[in-house]
Amino acid sequence: MVTAQAVRYHEHGGPEVLALEEVPLPRPGAGQVRVAVRAAGVNALDWKLRTGFRGTPPDGPQGTGIELAGTVDALGPGVAGLEVGQAVFGQVASGAAATYALAEAAALRPKPEHLSYAEAAALPVALETAHRTLDELGLRAGETLLVHAVAGGVGLAAAQLALARGAHVVGTASERHHAFLRELGVVPITYGDGLEQRLPGPVDRVLDASGRGEVGLSVGLTGDPDKVLTIADPAGAAEHGVRFSTGKGGTFPVDVLPRVPVAEVFPLERAADAHRRSQDGHFLGKLVLDAEASLPR
């Protein structure tokens, strides 16, 4: 076998520019492994890149997807600690939505046996982002953290990690997700006007994962822009003097594995539908692409 399948686009645009194409089987370089992908997570960054939010036109076919779960298929030079056939999950620079993808060996972790491939593929970005943002916020035990869009992948991971650190968590979410959030220990409140009145008490720090223009309100609630961080609203961050945090992939701790439900699974050939669903939002947890059915038997 010398070919693989990958979801790619050749120009920026809507979900319709995505296509499942036959591509050369990738070969791992130094420090890399080739992963036979079983599942790939779908993130907002995927469709933002597809629409061209960074401004630079594609200089050739572009893959999509930055997190995956699967089995090690081949080792590049210098890789130690991983074995062919081992189940792993982690982040990649791009191209996770494929039957085979390249990953830096250092960015992969053994897949916990109790997690399905779909569940594992939903975790890497959420875990890395949650750990990074809580550290940047300086969240301490006993403080109250407000998470905007707490029912999304990052929001759920951040909320559970914050609770594990001894903080209290309040989060904005659609009412249909409130029961699940209460099970986790989160105090859920609905979006929209009058949010300040629905809060159960003072807020010490805020993580904005929604990008719905709530940065200014968050600064007002905490009284200090240094106590607010957004991963979804760079314009609001610049306007209100708030930190905008963006990750570069890589490693993530696995000492605490949060519950991030898989909201819906799409086959690779329906990646465009998965992007549409991601853009629509308002689902609990993460969307995942199933690549296992496309792998050779």
Residue, then its C-alpha position, 0 to 999 in steps of 0.5 A: m500500500v502506497t496511498a492513503q485518504a485525507v480530507r483536504y481543500h485547495e482554496h478557502g471557502g465554505p465546507e463544500v471546499l472539503a473533499l476526501e482525496e487519495v494521497p501518498l502514504p506519508r513517511p515519518g521523518a526524524g522524531q515522527v511516527r505515522v499513525a493509522v487514524r481511528a478517529a479525529g477531533v473537529n475543532a473551531l480552528d479547523w473551519k476557521l483555517r478553512t475559511g482563511f481567517r489568517g489571510t494567506p491563500p493556500d499554496g497547495p492542497q491543505g489538510t485539516g484536523i489537529e487531534l487524533a487517536g489511532t495506532v502507531d503504524a511506522l516509526g521515524p528515525g530516533v523515536a523511542g518509547l513507542e511501538v508499532g501497533q500501540a494505541v495512542f492519542g495526541q495533537v498534530a500540526s495538521g492533517a488528522a482527518a485522514t486514514y494515516a497522519l504524521a505526528e511528532a512522537a513527543a506529542l503523543r500519549p498512550k491511549p487509556e484502555h477505558l477510552s474509545y478512539a472517538e473519546a480519546a480523539a476528543l481530548p488532546v486540544a481540550l486538555e492542552t488548552a485547559h491546562r494552559t489557560l488555567d495556568e495563565l489565569g493563575l487560578r487558585a483553590g477557593e476562587t470562583l472561575l466563570v467559563h463562557a461556553v462551558a459545555g464545549g470541549v475546552g470549557l468542559a475540560a477547563a471546568q473539571l480541571a479547575l474543580a480538581r484544583g479546588a476552585h468553584v466553577v460557574g459556566t454559561a451554557s444552553e439550558r438543555h446541558h445544565a443537568f449534565l453540568r451540575e453532575l460535574g459540579v459546575v453551576p450552570i447559567t444561561y447566556g444572554d442579557g441579565l447574566e450578571q443577575r444570574l450569577p450566584g456570587p462574585v467572580d474571581r477569574v473568567l475564561d472566555a471560550s465562546g467568542r460572543g463578545e463577552v470580554g468587556l462584561s467579564v472585565g466588569l465582573t472581575g474589575d481587572p483585565d488581567k483576571v480575564l482570558t479569551i481563546a475565542d475573541p482576539a478583537g475583544a481582547a485587544e479592545h479591553g486589554v485582555r490576554f488572548s491565548t492560543g496554543k501551539g499543540g504539543t504535550f498535555p498532562v494526563d493525570v486528570l482526564p475530564r469527561v468530554p462527551v462525543a456529541e456526534v460522529f461523522p465518517l471521513e467522507r462527511a467532513a463537510d457536514a462535521h464542519r457545518r455542525s461545528q460552525d453552528g455550535h450549541f452541542l455538548g462536548k466534541l464532534v469527531l470524524d471516524a476514520e476507522a471505516s476507511l482504513p484498509r482491512 
